[in-house]
Amino acid sequence: MKTVDKILHKIKREGAISARVLADEMSMTTMGIRQHLQTMEDDGLLDFSDVRVKVGRPTRHWSLTAEGHRRFADSHGDLAISVIESVESLFGEAGLTQVIQQREEKTLQQYRDALKDCHNLKAKLETLAYLRENEGYMADLQETETGFLLIENHCPICQAAKRCPALCKSEKHIFKTVLGDDYVVTRDEHIIEGQRRCTYNIQPKSTQASSR
């Protein structure tokens, strides 16, 4: 993978980052990284903001522009939208709902098969994050004080989901269903709403009840 692509993937997965951190993590000089960042800014892929710190000069943090995000766009997005519009035209809203339900049922079965030997929430979510990573969602899992945070840094069905929001509702419903009634799933960040990533907060219902 080229250095430019490595930088793009790093920022896509982790968000805004400084040249120094990039240099350390990629074993490059700060000057070398800055040259790449400047070129990528000139190409319209990156933008920056200066963050004030307590001591010294502000730290420059680099993030992806809309053009930078498009480097990760679903290559089949236009086709997916065309199919959605064709189904809706031929079979109406009810037909489109049936297609989404069928997709959901198929995905649910795949996930249930993969999670059948997982006997606790952490094991289930680690497997789920692995599945989503392989599907192109750039997924990560973080443990929190009250549960877990499933992070998806990319949405490979973003264009289709913008055209058909029911797809997003289906994704969340799949998580709720496959994890079971003992857990609460809330989506805190949402790419479709303009945020950098989608995040799902997963907590046992007992944890929520005890915090009230």
N, CA and C atoms as a LAMMPS dump frame, in Angstrom:
ITEM: TIMESTEP
0
ITEM: NUMBER OF ATOMS
636
ITEM: BOX BOUNDS ff ff ff
-5.0000000000000000e+02 5.0000000000000000e+02
-5.0000000000000000e+02 5.0000000000000000e+02
-5.0000000000000000e+02 5.0000000000000000e+02
ITEM: ATOMS id mol type element x y z
1 1 1 N 0.843 -1.193 0
2 1 2 C 0 0 0
3 1 3 C 0.882 1.248 0
4 2 1 N 0.569 2.204 -0.862
5 2 2 C 1.334 3.438 -0.94
6 2 3 C 1.173 4.253 0.343
7 3 1 N 2.16 5.129 0.596
8 3 2 C 2.128 5.957 1.803
9 3 3 C 0.867 6.799 1.868
10 4 1 N 0.477 7.382 0.743
11 4 2 C -0.738 8.199 0.707
12 4 3 C -1.949 7.382 1.134
13 5 1 N -2.06 6.16 0.636
14 5 2 C -3.189 5.3 0.996
15 5 3 C -3.141 4.912 2.467
16 6 1 N -1.934 4.675 2.983
17 6 2 C -1.791 4.349 4.407
18 6 3 C -2.272 5.509 5.274
19 7 1 N -1.904 6.73 4.872
20 7 2 C -2.335 7.913 5.623
21 7 3 C -3.855 8.059 5.563
22 8 1 N -4.425 7.888 4.384
23 8 2 C -5.874 7.981 4.231
24 8 3 C -6.591 6.958 5.119
25 9 1 N -6.119 5.724 5.111
26 9 2 C -6.741 4.679 5.926
27 9 3 C -6.598 4.979 7.413
28 10 1 N -5.441 5.501 7.787
29 10 2 C -5.192 5.818 9.192
30 10 3 C -6.162 6.883 9.683
31 11 1 N -6.317 7.943 8.912
32 11 2 C -7.198 9.033 9.314
33 11 3 C -8.661 8.609 9.228
34 12 1 N -8.992 7.804 8.238
35 12 2 C -10.36 7.318 8.109
36 12 3 C -10.76 6.501 9.332
37 13 1 N -9.859 5.677 9.808
38 13 2 C -10.166 4.786 10.935
39 13 3 C -10.09 5.51 12.275
40 14 1 N -9.154 6.466 12.416
41 14 2 C -8.902 7.057 13.726
42 14 3 C -9.364 8.498 13.862
43 15 1 N -9.718 9.149 12.757
44 15 2 C -10.133 10.537 12.832
45 15 3 C -8.954 11.492 12.751
46 16 1 N -9.195 12.755 13.083
47 16 2 C -8.174 13.805 12.963
48 16 3 C -6.915 13.432 13.745
49 17 1 N -5.759 13.691 13.147
50 17 2 C -4.497 13.245 13.726
51 17 3 C -3.392 14.235 13.353
52 18 1 N -2.384 14.331 14.202
53 18 2 C -1.289 15.272 13.943
54 18 3 C -0.184 14.617 13.122
55 19 1 N 0.642 15.44 12.516
56 19 2 C 1.757 14.933 11.71
57 19 3 C 2.738 14.145 12.581
58 20 1 N 2.971 14.626 13.799
59 20 2 C 3.919 13.94 14.681
60 20 3 C 3.436 12.524 15.019
61 21 1 N 2.153 12.393 15.339
62 21 2 C 1.605 11.062 15.668
63 21 3 C 1.683 10.152 14.449
64 22 1 N 1.327 10.691 13.284
65 22 2 C 1.425 9.907 12.05
66 22 3 C 2.857 9.447 11.806
67 23 1 N 3.81 10.347 11.99
68 23 2 C 5.218 10.017 11.758
69 23 3 C 5.672 8.899 12.693
70 24 1 N 5.296 8.991 13.97
71 24 2 C 5.688 7.973 14.936
72 24 3 C 5.088 6.612 14.596
73 25 1 N 3.806 6.614 14.239
74 25 2 C 3.113 5.349 13.998
75 25 3 C 3.505 4.719 12.667
76 26 1 N 3.978 5.548 11.717
77 26 2 C 4.351 5.015 10.411
78 26 3 C 5.865 4.928 10.234
79 27 1 N 6.603 5.207 11.335
80 27 2 C 8.078 5.117 11.324
81 27 3 C 8.68 5.971 10.205
82 28 1 N 8.225 7.216 10.126
83 28 2 C 8.738 8.174 9.145
84 28 3 C 9.153 9.441 9.875
85 29 1 N 9.9 10.303 9.211
86 29 2 C 10.243 11.584 9.795
87 29 3 C 9.026 12.5 9.733
88 30 1 N 8.975 13.441 10.662
89 30 2 C 7.867 14.398 10.661
90 30 3 C 7.869 15.221 9.378
91 31 1 N 9.056 15.585 8.902
92 31 2 C 9.153 16.363 7.671
93 31 3 C 8.607 15.573 6.485
94 32 1 N 8.941 14.288 6.435
95 32 2 C 8.455 13.442 5.34
96 32 3 C 6.942 13.335 5.347
97 33 1 N 6.359 13.147 6.537
98 33 2 C 4.903 13.065 6.646
99 33 3 C 4.255 14.381 6.232
100 34 1 N 4.853 15.49 6.675
101 34 2 C 4.275 16.792 6.344
102 34 3 C 4.271 17.051 4.849
103 35 1 N 5.278 16.557 4.162
104 35 2 C 5.311 16.713 2.707
105 35 3 C 4.141 15.972 2.06
106 36 1 N 3.89 14.757 2.554
107 36 2 C 2.752 13.982 2.043
108 36 3 C 1.431 14.696 2.365
109 37 1 N 1.304 15.191 3.595
110 37 2 C 0.076 15.865 4.003
111 37 3 C -0.178 17.11 3.162
112 38 1 N 0.87 17.857 2.88
113 38 2 C 0.72 19.06 2.061
114 38 3 C 0.251 18.717 0.648
115 39 1 N 0.851 17.662 0.087
116 39 2 C 0.447 17.228 -1.258
117 39 3 C -1.007 16.778 -1.262
118 40 1 N -1.396 16.059 -0.222
119 40 2 C -2.769 15.565 -0.137
120 40 3 C -3.755 16.712 0.073
121 41 1 N -3.315 17.749 0.791
122 41 2 C -4.163 18.938 0.926
123 41 3 C -4.323 19.618 -0.429
124 42 1 N -3.234 19.728 -1.157
125 42 2 C -3.289 20.354 -2.488
126 42 3 C -4.213 19.576 -3.428
127 43 1 N -4.286 18.256 -3.23
128 43 2 C -5.147 17.409 -4.063
129 43 3 C -6.59 17.388 -3.574
130 44 1 N -6.847 18.093 -2.482
131 44 2 C -8.216 18.179 -1.983
132 44 3 C -8.657 17.012 -1.127
133 45 1 N -7.709 16.184 -0.696
134 45 2 C -8.053 14.995 0.082
135 45 3 C -8.087 15.253 1.583
136 46 1 N -7.295 16.226 2.037
137 46 2 C -7.184 16.511 3.464
138 46 3 C -7.408 17.984 3.74
139 47 1 N -7.837 18.241 4.961
140 47 2 C -7.935 19.599 5.474
141 47 3 C -7.376 19.573 6.894
142 48 1 N -7.147 20.724 7.491
143 48 2 C -6.584 20.733 8.839
144 48 3 C -7.271 21.782 9.701
145 49 1 N -7.123 21.582 11.004
146 49 2 C -7.563 22.58 11.979
147 49 3 C -6.486 22.664 13.047
148 50 1 N -6.257 23.849 13.566
149 50 2 C -5.247 24.059 14.597
150 50 3 C -5.909 24.013 15.97
151 51 1 N -5.435 23.098 16.798
152 51 2 C -6.004 22.889 18.129
153 51 3 C -5.079 23.507 19.17
154 52 1 N -5.633 24.39 19.964
155 52 2 C -4.823 25.049 20.985
156 52 3 C -4.437 24.076 22.099
157 53 1 N -3.231 24.216 22.583
158 53 2 C -2.746 23.413 23.7
159 53 3 C -2.32 24.356 24.822
160 54 1 N -2.138 23.813 26.02
161 54 2 C -1.823 24.648 27.174
162 54 3 C -0.486 25.362 27.023
163 55 1 N 0.482 24.639 26.463
164 55 2 C 1.822 25.209 26.322
165 55 3 C 2.268 25.115 24.864
166 56 1 N 2.841 26.202 24.348
167 56 2 C 3.388 26.177 22.996
168 56 3 C 2.377 26.528 21.923
169 57 1 N 2.786 26.306 20.687
170 57 2 C 1.95 26.649 19.54
171 57 3 C 0.815 25.641 19.376
172 58 1 N -0.265 26.046 18.726
173 58 2 C -1.36 25.1 18.453
174 58 3 C -0.86 23.893 17.658
175 59 1 N -1.506 22.764 17.87
176 59 2 C -1.159 21.535 17.157
177 59 3 C -2.085 21.372 15.96
178 60 1 N -1.51 21.139 14.805
179 60 2 C -2.296 20.994 13.576
180 60 3 C -2.787 19.551 13.44
181 61 1 N -4.094 19.389 13.329
182 61 2 C -4.699 18.069 13.162
183 61 3 C -5.308 17.961 11.765
184 62 1 N -5.015 16.844 11.118
185 62 2 C -5.453 16.626 9.738
186 62 3 C -6.638 15.669 9.688
187 63 1 N -7.598 15.982 8.837
188 63 2 C -8.776 15.13 8.675
189 63 3 C -9.148 15.036 7.201
190 64 1 N -9.992 14.086 6.877
191 64 2 C -10.401 13.875 5.492
192 64 3 C -11.425 14.919 5.052
193 65 1 N -11.309 15.369 3.827
194 65 2 C -12.34 16.196 3.216
195 65 3 C -13.407 15.266 2.628
196 66 1 N -14.451 15.85 2.07
197 66 2 C -15.476 15.04 1.404
198 66 3 C -14.855 14.226 0.275
199 67 1 N -13.907 14.831 -0.436
200 67 2 C -13.222 14.113 -1.516
201 67 3 C -12.394 12.971 -0.952
202 68 1 N -11.764 13.184 0.199
203 68 2 C -11.004 12.128 0.841
204 68 3 C -11.887 10.963 1.238
205 69 1 N -13.071 11.267 1.781
206 69 2 C -14.013 10.21 2.156
207 69 3 C -14.484 9.443 0.925
208 70 1 N -14.614 10.152 -0.209
209 70 2 C -15.089 9.471 -1.415
210 70 3 C -14.104 8.425 -1.916
211 71 1 N -12.857 8.514 -1.489
212 71 2 C -11.879 7.484 -1.841
213 71 3 C -12.288 6.117 -1.294
214 72 1 N -13.163 6.122 -0.277
215 72 2 C -13.602 4.882 0.351
216 72 3 C -15.038 4.535 -0.024
217 73 1 N -15.622 5.292 -0.914
218 73 2 C -17.026 5.088 -1.257
219 73 3 C -17.258 3.719 -1.871
220 74 1 N -18.474 3.226 -1.705
221 74 2 C -18.867 1.94 -2.28
222 74 3 C -18.85 2.035 -3.804
223 75 1 N -18.018 1.202 -4.423
224 75 2 C -17.909 1.232 -5.884
225 75 3 C -19.197 0.787 -6.57
226 76 1 N -20.092 0.132 -5.809
227 76 2 C -21.356 -0.334 -6.386
228 76 3 C -22.525 0.547 -5.943
229 77 1 N -22.209 1.731 -5.393
230 77 2 C -23.265 2.596 -4.867
231 77 3 C -24.295 2.99 -5.898
232 78 1 N -23.841 3.399 -7.078
233 78 2 C -24.774 3.813 -8.128
234 78 3 C -25.665 2.651 -8.565
235 79 1 N -25.075 1.466 -8.636
236 79 2 C -25.849 0.283 -9.017
237 79 3 C -26.907 -0.02 -7.955
238 80 1 N -26.507 0.07 -6.668
239 80 2 C -27.445 -0.213 -5.583
240 80 3 C -28.626 0.751 -5.617
241 81 1 N -28.348 2.022 -5.843
242 81 2 C -29.42 3.013 -5.918
243 81 3 C -30.334 2.721 -7.099
244 82 1 N -29.743 2.338 -8.227
245 82 2 C -30.535 2.001 -9.408
246 82 3 C -31.463 0.818 -9.136
247 83 1 N -30.934 -0.192 -8.43
248 83 2 C -31.747 -1.368 -8.099
249 83 3 C -32.876 -0.977 -7.157
250 84 1 N -32.568 -0.168 -6.139
251 84 2 C -33.594 0.284 -5.191
252 84 3 C -34.713 1.018 -5.925
253 85 1 N -34.333 1.911 -6.809
254 85 2 C -35.337 2.691 -7.536
255 85 3 C -36.163 1.806 -8.465
256 86 1 N -35.53 0.8 -9.056
257 86 2 C -36.257 -0.118 -9.942
258 86 3 C -37.259 -0.955 -9.154
259 87 1 N -36.827 -1.468 -7.996
260 87 2 C -37.728 -2.269 -7.15
261 87 3 C -38.913 -1.42 -6.698
262 88 1 N -38.626 -0.189 -6.287
263 88 2 C -39.682 0.701 -5.815
264 88 3 C -40.649 1.045 -6.941
265 89 1 N -40.114 1.23 -8.15
266 89 2 C -40.964 1.572 -9.301
267 89 3 C -41.851 0.401 -9.702
268 90 1 N -41.282 -0.8 -9.68
269 90 2 C -42.026 -1.98 -10.139
270 90 3 C -42.984 -2.532 -9.091
271 91 1 N -42.552 -2.516 -7.817
272 91 2 C -43.321 -3.21 -6.78
273 91 3 C -43.789 -2.306 -5.649
274 92 1 N -43.46 -1.009 -5.751
275 92 2 C -43.92 -0.076 -4.733
276 92 3 C -43.13 -0.169 -3.433
277 93 1 N -43.56 0.631 -2.471
278 93 2 C -42.893 0.678 -1.165
279 93 3 C -42.944 -0.675 -0.462
280 94 1 N -44.053 -1.384 -0.623
281 94 2 C -44.2 -2.696 0.013
282 94 3 C -43.182 -3.687 -0.542
283 95 1 N -42.938 -3.615 -1.846
284 95 2 C -41.956 -4.514 -2.449
285 95 3 C -40.553 -4.22 -1.964
286 96 1 N -40.23 -2.93 -1.832
287 96 2 C -38.912 -2.545 -1.334
288 96 3 C -38.737 -2.999 0.105
289 97 1 N -39.794 -2.886 0.901
290 97 2 C -39.741 -3.344 2.297
291 97 3 C -39.463 -4.842 2.362
292 98 1 N -40.068 -5.6 1.478
293 98 2 C -39.844 -7.05 1.45
294 98 3 C -38.397 -7.389 1.103
295 99 1 N -37.824 -6.646 0.165
296 99 2 C -36.425 -6.87 -0.22
297 99 3 C -35.502 -6.602 0.968
298 100 1 N -35.755 -5.511 1.688
299 100 2 C -34.928 -5.168 2.852
300 100 3 C -35.091 -6.22 3.946
301 101 1 N -36.303 -6.691 4.153
302 101 2 C -36.545 -7.723 5.159
303 101 3 C -35.831 -9.018 4.808
304 102 1 N -35.842 -9.364 3.523
305 102 2 C -35.156 -10.583 3.095
306 102 3 C -33.653 -10.463 3.307
307 103 1 N -33.1 -9.28 2.989
308 103 2 C -31.675 -9.042 3.23
309 103 3 C -31.359 -9.152 4.716
310 104 1 N -32.245 -8.588 5.539
311 104 2 C -32.046 -8.628 6.994
312 104 3 C -32.068 -10.062 7.514
313 105 1 N -33.012 -10.843 7.051
314 105 2 C -33.117 -12.239 7.5
315 105 3 C -31.888 -13.049 7.099
316 106 1 N -31.387 -12.822 5.894
317 106 2 C -30.197 -13.526 5.432
318 106 3 C -28.978 -13.143 6.264
319 107 1 N -28.823 -11.839 6.537
320 107 2 C -27.7 -11.368 7.348
321 107 3 C -27.804 -11.902 8.771
322 108 1 N -29.009 -11.881 9.325
323 108 2 C -29.22 -12.399 10.676
324 108 3 C -28.796 -13.862 10.787
325 109 1 N -29.164 -14.657 9.808
326 109 2 C -28.805 -16.072 9.836
327 109 3 C -27.293 -16.252 9.781
328 110 1 N -26.625 -15.47 8.937
329 110 2 C -25.162 -15.542 8.845
330 110 3 C -24.512 -15.182 10.173
331 111 1 N -25.004 -14.13 10.793
332 111 2 C -24.43 -13.685 12.065
333 111 3 C -24.721 -14.692 13.182
334 112 1 N -25.923 -15.217 13.207
335 112 2 C -26.264 -16.213 14.238
336 112 3 C -25.374 -17.447 14.126
337 113 1 N -25.133 -17.876 12.918
338 113 2 C -24.254 -19.036 12.714
339 113 3 C -22.842 -18.736 13.225
340 114 1 N -22.37 -17.519 12.98
341 114 2 C -21.01 -17.141 13.392
342 114 3 C -20.901 -16.971 14.903
343 115 1 N -22.01 -16.569 15.552
344 115 2 C -21.976 -16.272 16.982
345 115 3 C -22.467 -17.425 17.86
346 116 1 N -22.813 -18.531 17.274
347 116 2 C -23.463 -19.599 18.044
348 116 3 C -22.592 -20.186 19.154
349 117 1 N -21.267 -20.112 18.997
350 117 2 C -20.37 -20.654 20.02
351 117 3 C -19.818 -19.579 20.95
352 118 1 N -20.336 -18.349 20.842
353 118 2 C -19.9 -17.249 21.713
354 118 3 C -20.805 -17.216 22.942
355 119 1 N -20.217 -17.316 24.123
356 119 2 C -21.015 -17.498 25.337
357 119 3 C -21.081 -16.271 26.228
358 120 1 N -20.509 -15.142 25.779
359 120 2 C -20.656 -13.904 26.539
360 120 3 C -20.671 -12.727 25.574
361 121 1 N -21.028 -11.57 26.087
362 121 2 C -21.2 -10.398 25.233
363 121 3 C -19.905 -10.011 24.52
364 122 1 N -18.792 -10.05 25.232
365 122 2 C -17.527 -9.647 24.631
366 122 3 C -17.177 -10.536 23.441
367 123 1 N -17.337 -11.842 23.605
368 123 2 C -17.024 -12.769 22.513
369 123 3 C -17.943 -12.529 21.322
370 124 1 N -19.213 -12.26 21.595
371 124 2 C -20.16 -11.993 20.518
372 124 3 C -19.768 -10.735 19.741
373 125 1 N -19.423 -9.691 20.478
374 125 2 C -19.096 -8.425 19.818
375 125 3 C -17.76 -8.472 19.097
376 126 1 N -16.801 -9.221 19.627
377 126 2 C -15.529 -9.388 18.918
378 126 3 C -15.753 -10.093 17.583
379 127 1 N -16.617 -11.102 17.592
380 127 2 C -16.933 -11.818 16.354
381 127 3 C -17.711 -10.919 15.404
382 128 1 N -18.658 -10.161 15.943
383 128 2 C -19.455 -9.255 15.122
384 128 3 C -18.572 -8.174 14.483
385 129 1 N -17.632 -7.635 15.267
386 129 2 C -16.707 -6.623 14.726
387 129 3 C -15.85 -7.228 13.62
388 130 1 N -15.43 -8.47 13.802
389 130 2 C -14.627 -9.157 12.773
390 130 3 C -15.442 -9.325 11.483
391 131 1 N -16.704 -9.707 11.625
392 131 2 C -17.564 -9.88 10.454
393 131 3 C -17.771 -8.548 9.726
394 132 1 N -18.028 -7.508 10.497
395 132 2 C -18.266 -6.194 9.893
396 132 3 C -17 -5.639 9.243
397 133 1 N -15.852 -5.894 9.852
398 133 2 C -14.583 -5.481 9.257
399 133 3 C -14.416 -6.116 7.883
400 134 1 N -14.7 -7.402 7.791
401 134 2 C -14.564 -8.115 6.519
402 134 3 C -15.589 -7.664 5.486
403 135 1 N -16.678 -7.067 5.943
404 135 2 C -17.705 -6.562 5.024
405 135 3 C -17.407 -5.13 4.57
406 136 1 N -16.302 -4.561 5.071
407 136 2 C -15.896 -3.245 4.601
408 136 3 C -16.285 -2.088 5.489
409 137 1 N -16.713 -2.359 6.732
410 137 2 C -17.158 -1.29 7.618
411 137 3 C -16.027 -0.689 8.45
412 138 1 N -14.812 -1.189 8.31
413 138 2 C -13.665 -0.695 9.085
414 138 3 C -14.031 -0.662 10.566
415 139 1 N -14.427 -1.805 11.088
416 139 2 C -15.007 -1.89 12.426
417 139 3 C -13.957 -2.069 13.516
418 140 1 N -14.228 -1.45 14.656
419 140 2 C -13.416 -1.598 15.864
420 140 3 C -14.354 -1.822 17.045
421 141 1 N -13.805 -2.393 18.111
422 141 2 C -14.576 -2.611 19.327
423 141 3 C -13.81 -2.037 20.507
424 142 1 N -14.495 -1.234 21.313
425 142 2 C -13.883 -0.663 22.517
426 142 3 C -14.727 -1.032 23.727
427 143 1 N -14.047 -1.387 24.817
428 143 2 C -14.756 -1.672 26.062
429 143 3 C -14.914 -0.37 26.836
430 144 1 N -16.103 -0.139 27.372
431 144 2 C -16.385 1.058 28.151
432 144 3 C -16.657 0.67 29.601
433 145 1 N -16.918 1.666 30.445
434 145 2 C -17.186 1.393 31.856
435 145 3 C -18.484 0.621 32.053
436 146 1 N -19.411 0.79 31.128
437 146 2 C -20.727 0.165 31.294
438 146 3 C -21.038 -0.898 30.247
439 147 1 N -20.167 -1.072 29.276
440 147 2 C -20.444 -2.044 28.22
441 147 3 C -19.407 -1.983 27.13
442 148 1 N -19.87 -1.845 25.885
443 148 2 C -18.955 -1.835 24.738
444 148 3 C -19.411 -0.799 23.719
445 149 1 N -18.447 -0.353 22.919
446 149 2 C -18.731 0.56 21.819
447 149 3 C -18.269 -0.102 20.529
448 150 1 N -19.223 -0.412 19.652
449 150 2 C -18.918 -0.955 18.334
450 150 3 C -18.806 0.226 17.374
451 151 1 N -17.642 0.383 16.778
452 151 2 C -17.358 1.533 15.919
453 151 3 C -17.236 1.087 14.47
454 152 1 N -17.912 1.79 13.583
455 152 2 C -17.784 1.542 12.147
456 152 3 C -17.3 2.829 11.487
457 153 1 N -16.049 2.829 11.062
458 153 2 C -15.431 4.034 10.516
459 153 3 C -15.782 4.28 9.054
460 154 1 N -16.441 3.329 8.438
461 154 2 C -16.843 3.467 7.036
462 154 3 C -18.159 2.747 6.823
463 155 1 N -18.949 3.253 5.895
464 155 2 C -20.214 2.601 5.55
465 155 3 C -20.213 2.277 4.058
466 156 1 N -20.003 1.01 3.692
467 156 2 C -19.949 0.638 2.28
468 156 3 C -21.307 0.685 1.572
469 157 1 N -22.387 0.878 2.347
470 157 2 C -23.714 1.003 1.729
471 157 3 C -24.261 2.421 1.912
472 158 1 N -23.368 3.385 2.122
473 158 2 C -23.775 4.743 2.47
474 158 3 C -24.702 5.361 1.425
475 159 1 N -24.332 5.257 0.156
476 159 2 C -25.14 5.874 -0.896
477 159 3 C -26.533 5.257 -0.945
478 160 1 N -26.593 3.938 -0.821
479 160 2 C -27.89 3.261 -0.833
480 160 3 C -28.709 3.629 0.397
481 161 1 N -28.043 3.755 1.55
482 161 2 C -28.74 4.08 2.792
483 161 3 C -29.282 5.509 2.767
484 162 1 N -28.576 6.415 2.096
485 162 2 C -29.081 7.779 1.962
486 162 3 C -30.365 7.786 1.126
487 163 1 N -30.382 6.956 0.096
488 163 2 C -31.57 6.856 -0.754
489 163 3 C -32.693 6.099 -0.046
490 164 1 N -32.317 5.131 0.792
491 164 2 C -33.308 4.28 1.464
492 164 3 C -32.942 4.15 2.946
493 165 1 N -33.375 5.089 3.8
494 165 2 C -33.021 5.091 5.216
495 165 3 C -33.417 3.814 5.96
496 166 1 N -34.358 3.056 5.404
497 166 2 C -34.771 1.805 6.055
498 166 3 C -33.608 0.823 6.172
499 167 1 N -32.614 0.967 5.304
500 167 2 C -31.436 0.094 5.395
501 167 3 C -30.685 0.333 6.699
502 168 1 N -30.59 1.595 7.127
503 168 2 C -29.916 1.917 8.384
504 168 3 C -30.702 1.355 9.571
505 169 1 N -32.015 1.503 9.521
506 169 2 C -32.85 0.956 10.589
507 169 3 C -32.684 -0.564 10.666
508 170 1 N -32.556 -1.181 9.501
509 170 2 C -32.376 -2.625 9.448
510 170 3 C -31.061 -3.046 10.083
511 171 1 N -29.979 -2.28 9.829
512 171 2 C -28.674 -2.603 10.404
513 171 3 C -28.747 -2.606 11.932
514 172 1 N -29.346 -1.576 12.483
515 172 2 C -29.462 -1.48 13.944
516 172 3 C -30.33 -2.61 14.495
517 173 1 N -31.397 -2.92 13.791
518 173 2 C -32.293 -4 14.231
519 173 3 C -31.582 -5.349 14.21
520 174 1 N -30.705 -5.539 13.227
521 174 2 C -29.928 -6.786 13.159
522 174 3 C -29.072 -6.938 14.407
523 175 1 N -28.394 -5.872 14.826
524 175 2 C -27.563 -5.93 16.023
525 175 3 C -28.407 -6.274 17.256
526 176 1 N -29.532 -5.584 17.393
527 176 2 C -30.403 -5.824 18.547
528 176 3 C -30.885 -7.275 18.586
529 177 1 N -31.276 -7.78 17.429
530 177 2 C -31.835 -9.127 17.362
531 177 3 C -30.785 -10.192 17.626
532 178 1 N -29.606 -10.048 17.029
533 178 2 C -28.591 -11.082 17.154
534 178 3 C -27.992 -11.117 18.563
535 179 1 N -27.997 -9.969 19.261
536 179 2 C -27.449 -9.927 20.622
537 179 3 C -28.467 -10.366 21.663
538 180 1 N -29.743 -10.199 21.366
539 180 2 C -30.769 -10.675 22.277
540 180 3 C -31.36 -9.586 23.163
541 181 1 N -32.401 -9.955 23.893
542 181 2 C -33.186 -9 24.678
543 181 3 C -32.49 -8.534 25.954
544 182 1 N -31.388 -9.163 26.319
545 182 2 C -30.699 -8.779 27.562
546 182 3 C -29.815 -7.544 27.393
547 183 1 N -29.723 -7.027 26.146
548 183 2 C -28.817 -5.913 25.886
549 183 3 C -29.546 -4.756 25.198
550 184 1 N -29.072 -3.56 25.479
551 184 2 C -29.612 -2.341 24.868
552 184 3 C -28.596 -1.812 23.855
553 185 1 N -29.062 -1.561 22.639
554 185 2 C -28.197 -1.045 21.568
555 185 3 C -28.681 0.338 21.167
556 186 1 N -27.801 1.338 21.302
557 186 2 C -28.143 2.695 20.867
558 186 3 C -27.075 3.191 19.897
559 187 1 N -27.506 3.895 18.868
560 187 2 C -26.562 4.456 17.905
561 187 3 C -26.303 5.913 18.291
562 188 1 N -25.074 6.213 18.674
563 188 2 C -24.725 7.548 19.16
564 188 3 C -24.207 8.461 18.051
565 189 1 N -23.51 7.894 17.08
566 189 2 C -23.003 8.664 15.942
567 189 3 C -23.472 7.974 14.663
568 190 1 N -23.682 8.798 13.62
569 190 2 C -24.303 8.253 12.409
570 190 3 C -23.722 8.953 11.18
571 191 1 N -23.081 8.193 10.322
572 191 2 C -22.458 8.764 9.123
573 191 3 C -23.483 9.48 8.251
574 192 1 N -24.672 8.911 8.124
575 192 2 C -25.71 9.493 7.279
576 192 3 C -26.097 10.892 7.755
577 193 1 N -25.938 11.138 9.061
578 193 2 C -26.293 12.44 9.624
579 193 3 C -25.12 13.41 9.611
580 194 1 N -24.023 13.013 8.953
581 194 2 C -22.898 13.923 8.776
582 194 3 C -21.725 13.695 9.71
583 195 1 N -21.826 12.698 10.592
584 195 2 C -20.709 12.423 11.486
585 195 3 C -19.66 11.548 10.796
586 196 1 N -18.483 11.502 11.375
587 196 2 C -17.361 10.803 10.734
588 196 3 C -17.558 9.292 10.704
589 197 1 N -18.291 8.768 11.658
590 197 2 C -18.408 7.318 11.814
591 197 3 C -19.772 6.976 12.399
592 198 1 N -20.08 5.682 12.437
593 198 2 C -21.248 5.189 13.166
594 198 3 C -20.748 4.492 14.427
595 199 1 N -21.386 4.786 15.556
596 199 2 C -21.024 4.1 16.792
597 199 3 C -22.272 3.527 17.442
598 200 1 N -22.125 2.321 17.956
599 200 2 C -23.227 1.642 18.629
600 200 3 C -22.805 1.344 20.061
601 201 1 N -23.563 1.899 21.005
602 201 2 C -23.301 1.684 22.421
603 201 3 C -24.104 0.465 22.868
604 202 1 N -23.422 -0.561 23.349
605 202 2 C -24.094 -1.795 23.76
606 202 3 C -23.887 -2.003 25.255
607 203 1 N -25.001 -2.094 25.983
608 203 2 C -24.945 -2.284 27.428
609 203 3 C -25.932 -3.36 27.853
610 204 1 N -25.59 -4.132 28.886
611 204 2 C -26.586 -5.039 29.471
612 204 3 C -27.72 -4.23 30.081
613 205 1 N -28.947 -4.713 29.97
614 205 2 C -30.084 -3.995 30.539
615 205 3 C -29.927 -3.824 32.041
616 206 1 N -29.286 -4.779 32.694
617 206 2 C -29.082 -4.702 34.139
618 206 3 C -28.201 -3.521 34.501
619 207 1 N -27.228 -3.192 33.638
620 207 2 C -26.347 -2.049 33.88
621 207 3 C -27.112 -0.744 33.802
622 208 1 N -27.988 -0.637 32.802
623 208 2 C -28.781 0.578 32.655
624 208 3 C -29.729 0.757 33.839
625 209 1 N -30.32 -0.351 34.302
626 209 2 C -31.266 -0.272 35.393
627 209 3 C -30.579 0.178 36.688
628 210 1 N -29.37 -0.324 36.933
629 210 2 C -28.659 -0.003 38.171
630 210 3 C -28.13 1.42 38.186
631 211 1 N -27.977 2.045 36.981
632 211 2 C -27.44 3.406 36.903
633 211 3 C -28.508 4.467 37.092
634 212 1 N -29.755 4.056 37.137
635 212 2 C -30.851 5.018 37.283
636 212 3 C -31.02 5.429 38.744
